[in-house]
Amino acid sequence: MKCVFEALMEKKAELLKVLEADPYGEQSAAPYEKMSFARLGYKMKEGAQVAEEKDKLYLVFRGSDDYLPFVKARLEGLAVQAPAECSARVMAKVEEEESGAEQGMGAIFG
């Protein structure tokens, strides 16, 4: 699963509470037992950072397909799945950043 969700910037504090809650998935009820955003991992980018709408936040998730229903359920009312075109652009920007960081570390450590 690779997906991008978008939310209004004004919901950032609420989003962070949800994303950082229950890091070990100990309080997750079935069918999401042991699932958490900490276990899944995510990247949060402001619209300006990824050349998208400046009043939005973009959440990038990559992991097992089993997590998609969990992500949708937990973010309901806070964020929605980004349209395919937007998702592809954001994902490309994030992957480009990660690639650049890897190359930079390679140059440092040779």
C-alpha angles and dihedrals in degrees: 000000000000114000142154126213125193131208137172114269090238089067094059096107092049091047093051091053091054094043095048098041120106098002093188097045091239094139097044113118124216130318089028098049113158092004121131139152089246090059092045097043125214144190123226118204131179115232093249091056092059099034094253134113108328095216093058139079121216123210117200118201128185124176146080118351087235088075098061096083089046092052093047093048095047095045095045109133092013106060139008132207109271119242113268095253093049091044092053092050094048093045090050091051092050093047090048090053092048092049091050091050091051092050091048092053090048090054091050097047096031 
